[in-house]
Amino acid sequence: MQRRKIAIALAFAGSLPTPLPLTWLHKFYLGQYLWGVVYLILMPTGVPAVACCIEGIWYLSQSDQGFESRFPKVRFPKAETLLADDRQVEPPLTSSSDSSKLGNIQAQRTQQVAIAIRELDQLRQDGLITEYEFEQKRRKLLGKID
């Protein structure tokens, strides 16, 4: 709810004539960096200011859940995650209890991947991602099961 209010305020601030134009700010806040750059480039035309006003009204008309589903929080990975290798090295098995623990971990991982693929499929059906994006992400997820 707080994110939505901030986005609304930034969108309407971008529609106001100010010495330092803020038309791009709400796009960067919502994680839409490409659109933010487009707004920066088009700033001299005045089109982004009109778009900001329209988007502010649009954000006001959405429910909190609708806003959060349309604009999920952008989370940046930690530096260690970026530097670490995606593959996980699993310790050698020493006993049957270790074997069952490993089986449970693999089953949980498989279940998590299945849930993620179902969510991706729902996004594809809703038209939020393309068939190509769905297939790329599905293959990446399936690669994590191995």
Secondary structure, DSSP 4 states (H G I P E B T S, - for coil): -HHHHHHHHHHHHHHS--SS--TTHHHHHTT-HHHHHHHHHHGGGTHHHHHHHHHHHHHHHS-HHHHHHHSPPP-PPPHHHHHS-SS-PPPPP-SHHHHHHHHHHHHHHHHHHHHHHHHHHHHHHTTSS-HHHHHHHHHHHHHTT-
